[in-house]
Each structure stands twice: as C-alpha cells, then as structure tokens.
Amino acid sequence: MYKRTIGIFLFLILFSVTTSLAQQEKNTLSLSLEDCILKTMKNNLNVAIEVLNPELADINVSLSKEKFLPQLSFDLSKRSTNQASYSWIEAATQITSDRDDYSAQISQLIPTGGNFSISLANYINDTNRVTNTINPIYSSTLRFNFTQPLLRNFGFKVNRREIIIANNNMDISENQFKRILQQTIYSVEEAYWNLVYNIEMLKVRKQSLKLAQDLLEKNKRAVEVGTMAKIEILNAQSAVATREADILAAEAQEKNSEDLLITTLNLVVEKEGADLANIIPIDKPTYEKKEVNLDEVLVIAMENRPDLQATRIGLKNNEINLSYTKNQLLPDLSLQASYWSPGISGDLILFEDPTDRFLPTGTLEGSPSAAMKDAFGFRYDNWSVGLTLSIPLNTVLSRASYAQARVNLDQALLRLKYQEQQIFLEIKNAVRAVQTDYKRVQAYKVARELAERQLEAEEEKLRVGISTNYFVLQYQTDLTTAHTNELKAIIDYNLSLASLSRAMGVSLKDKDISFSSILNR
C-alpha cells in the first residue's frame, strides 16, 4: 500500500512537471522580424482603421460620377373647375371642366456641361362647354430639349471637376495609407530590435552578476585562509546587490518592450496569442556594412515617398480649383434648342346644322392612343433656337473666390517646396546615421575586447595580490558598459537602416509586401 502511494505521488509530480513544461512551451512564440511585420499588416488595429480611408475615397469617386447618371421623373395631376356661365351659348348655368395631366421626362447631363432631355406630356380635358366641338380632348406632346453653356460652365474639365478631384483624393488617400504602413513597419522593427536589445541586456546583467558572485566567493575563501581582510567582502557584496537590482530593472524593461511588440502585432486576435507568455525573437541584428550614396538615395526618395506624392496630387487639385474659379468669372451664355411634336385627338361632336350647336346628331370617337400616334409620328413639326446671356454682377465686381484659389495654389506650391526641403534633411540625417552607427559598432567592438583583456589582467593581479577588489569590480563595470555600448550600437545600426528605408519610401518594397493585397484584404 505504501509503495503504491509513493508511485502515485511520483506519477503526479512527473505529470505536473510535464504539464508545466508543455504549458510553458505553448505560451512561448518564436518570431522572426518578417513574421512580426506580416502579422502586423494582418492584425494591427491602426492598419485596420486606416485601410478604410481609401475605401471611403473610392465611394466618393462613385458619388461624384452620379451627377452624370440619367434622371427620370414622372408627373401626375388631376384638376376640376366649376365657374358660372356668363353666356347661355357656353353652358346653361355653370361651366365644368375636368383635366387629367400625366407626363414623364428623362434628362441627362453631358460632360460638356449641357443638358439633354426627352419628355412626353399628356392630358385629357372634359368640359360641358357647348362651344367645344371636340370633347373630351386627348393631347400628347413629345419634346426634345437641349441646353449648352457656351462660356461659364463649358467644357469637360469644368464639369468633371468633382470626379477628377475625387480620383485625386483617392490617390492621396492611398499614398497616405502607404506612408502609414511604412511608419508601422518601422515601428515593428523598432519594437522588435528593442526587445532583442533588452533580452541581450538582461543576459549581460546576469553575466555581470555572475562575475560579482564569483568574486565574492573567491573573497570568502581568501578570508577563510587569512589572505584577505573581511572588509574586502563588503565591496563584493555591495556589487552583487547592485547588480541584482540592475537585473530587476532589466527584466522590467524586457517585459515592457515585449508588451509593446505584442500590442503592435495585436496577437490577441490569433489563437496562438490568446494565452501568450513571451515572445522569443529568432533574428539577430546584423552589422554588415552597407554602402550608401546620398545623391542616389535622394533621387529614390523623391520618386517613392508617398507623402510627397500625396502633396503633388493635392497641388493638382488646387490647379483644378483655380481653373474652375476662373471659368466662373465668365458671363453665362447658353444655347437653348427645342423640338416638339404635338398630337391631338378626342370625341368629335357632329351637328346636323353646323350653326346650331344645341342639336348634336352624334360623335366620332377619338382616343389617347391616336393623339400619341400623331406625336410619335412627328406629324406637326415645331422647333425653337435661342441664346440667353446672363451677367451676374457679383462675379464681375468681386473676384474673391478666384483670389482665394490663387492663394491656395501659391500656398500649396510653398508647402511642396518645404516638404522637399524637409525630406532632403531627413535623408541626409538618415544617411549620416547609417554611416556613424556602423563606425560606432566597430569602435565599441574594439572597446569591448579591450575591456575583456583589462578585466582578465586585473583578475590575475588580484590573484597574485597586487590589486584590490575595487579595481576588479571597476573593470567588471567597465566590461558591462562596453557590452552595453556595443549591443546598443548594433541595434542602432539596424534601426538606422530601417529609418533610411522609411525615409526613402521603399519600406514595403524592401520587405516584399504587396500594397494592393493589403488594400484589398
């Protein structure tokens, strides 16, 4: 019974350890920088928000095109009138009329600014007037109307202004979104390399603690054998305590950078990120030298920067608005042309004596279809052509809108020049940072190697009794600082390369990310 209890107890311990290890493995996610960038493009909430802006801009393009869609209208009315009869010839006591009107019209705005419409108007009029020889009357009129501005509002560019600007705004929105993606890629790279830095920094801190602990143990043994005073132990103990505190700070910094990366990747939307414990970066920072030519980089930036492209497109919008306001200063001269074909029918009242309207002998029935047949048969041709000139005094005496558009264009030109100037400065700084950080890596590498040799020499001097704990601890601190500086320089070099790619506007291309696939996700 006792052996069986021990066996069950051991099984539970092994099961608990296995489960703990499995849970730890489950909660750890190893990611490369490329993995992080792809997950960010897929999951990041800011990307999800901003991707809707080009979609909204595309909807605005569709809205702007609706002005050229045909418009169909219908009209239906009924009217009844009663009035006293002033002559027994018209009616005995009162004159009654009933009229039904029904019409349809389709109109189309054309790109030159003109308007073309086709309408069909019909009515039926029934009255008790004795003098009417046709009652009821059926009437139909087929009409073609065309109006074309010849000065103000004339031309394709003026009338398609909203569509052109909407298309330009969509391009601006896409370029702005592309720039946001480039900024996001840099943010991911920055968070990733900072996590790598803090993980390595924690290792350096632990290594520094190990050196201090080893020195403390050596000092204790030296005190035991009587070759060192007890006071020397205090220095080593103080160093151990200080470096333990440094480790706590480094661990907190590592978790902070890890949380930032997890938030940027928005891993909670993925199953693997629901219960994530920690991220393990699998990429190591590189410090291979990259040759950078300022002139070449500047040309690439001027061709590829999405924000610069957006500003240039915005300048085109200002030019279009200036052209439009200039057109609005012109008088309104319009050509108007109409052609219409009427048709009429009705019940023709027959009289035995044409001079006696009170003794009808019968009727010859008509119909609405007969009137419509005459209208569509173009039996009766009618047309008119005219010009209308309107000169609004507000546009003649005041040119405020045109002046405003002119100032807006001048401002846009200055804004473009300023942005080009800022990009040039950004490129120069980015190129200089790449070159400087690479030199820093080389310099700090030499400094770290020298610090290692100095520490080894000082430890040997301590061993033979010609040095003290103070100097050994000082050289340990110097070595830790050298490790930190070298690591920071390597990380800075990788970030300066990422910053240069962002400044050139080629982050998406460098990371082989399809903008269209993100836009249409």
Steps between C-alpha positions, in 0.01 A plus 500: 500500500785734595688428173184559297448837672860598428451397134185708465675795662797474263263469202316817604830687536620386156161585345505844661853570373412376150184711491692804621766454231234449233315811618824699496575378147147582394522854636825577320493633144815517291480769233729640235486866403323404178239306700438804717458733202256263326296454817487875549374554145231243573401578859599856593196707594641826366558333163144365511371853566709676237430245225140625500601850387585395141172308493311813607686700236396246236138540609535876459617441142182305432293777658664764283414302186131484589444852364529352149243229560166551319213641704151367449200698623123449489216741555135419558228753587122536491305826495130581510357852458150643524405857412188694414397519138477855370343397172229247427696422188778334707289325764164528662598577862868420568812393313663181626842377392691188607863463397748216552872562437765230491854536368843338511845642439853365482791743513874455471786732592780468245874555570513827305257654751191472285170337589291286269146392584213311339149544635153376419212711633139383479170638618128423475256789526123447538261798516134585457568802282259488211745686278757217513465287192745243639428369846677342676836607355800264502838670457857367487823693441841344442774754576880504464689772689871578489682765702875564471703764687744668263713700747452435870477127588610397151748219442599154616746616766255735669213254510711200600675697774338307786588166339862600433543631854335190646737277303793711615378480859487123470863500382586730791326266742687199364833680527421609853410142590821379337695745716320374810600144407861612467483667840343186643774280355760721664310484830505120481872497423565741785294294746660174380860620525435671833370168631814329368709769667325465836526120490872522430537772761343268756758237406778756543363598841484137606854445379610804698326360807674167446839674494419685822379178667813313393714778642302489825559125531872546433515771766325279754751223442787749528361628830468145628866426427604836640636660184236775484337729751125460568438858393572399139191279502277805545599645163416174323169465688405856410579431134286184506205690650532782248512261207200306630310830496625562145358161399159589642499821296616313189224238542238774529637671191491173308135441592412857404655462155338157461157641588549779248580249226203279594270804489640611164447151356155481664558131569184469710301456178695183424448174680869469576502841663200449726710363786843623397771508765796638310646560154838363400662698215690263274672762283832644606601859420742537213790738470608438144611821336259652251633751250268800472526778240319817602414615146359161399301469820357849455382423146332180621327689782366771269353232275360268767397700805119450525448817704682703234288338228187589699610864522564513125155359429349754739674770298316375191171542687591861576576559131162353403320722753681806366396414144141449616475830688649678199229348281233620743604860430364470143147609403235232478425462128281199425373346179145366523342282235166321504303279268151376578233303327139540621216261442130553568188287493160485665131435450386715208140618552292489179218749430232484233519878470853634562351832615283331760719364784205391714383212285789248463426203284787275617873471579809374326703343777873570544751345739820586696691254282407697189644818652815315601529351151501849349767614751733209431429524128635856500194614311539860616858632514588777744839632601673790667861617542622780722784650699479622857761734648524556874765720660491469882648817644643320803753314281581810299557728799643242741771246428534368855460132410761525227740687727449239772576217256811686382629536856421135574706397198792720604481354849497146361810575290684630805387200702640267234836679499512492880423129505772430244740698717403300810537171314846604383593574862349171617695307236826670594445418867404140420808445280724657762344281771570183299861598445554615859333200663710258298816676618365490856456122473863459396627733771293345780603152388865594553411663834323184619795278401739731688271502804503119505880496489523766771271301729697182444822683582355659814364165622847350454650789697244440776588132505868576563414771754596819316144632446183549701130417470427862419696493176365159397142616559575819307627303202196271522280810480707627207451168321125512559492855363706391197261210432205737534651760268587242234155346511332841490713603202404182310130556572531868403665400172210268415250769593686761295477268199126465563470876540683554170263260324205691645650836401549373143139378487597143404413310820224297334725411207792406724277270705336355185152605614228546239312823561204390287456181704479704821268754337261225386522278805 
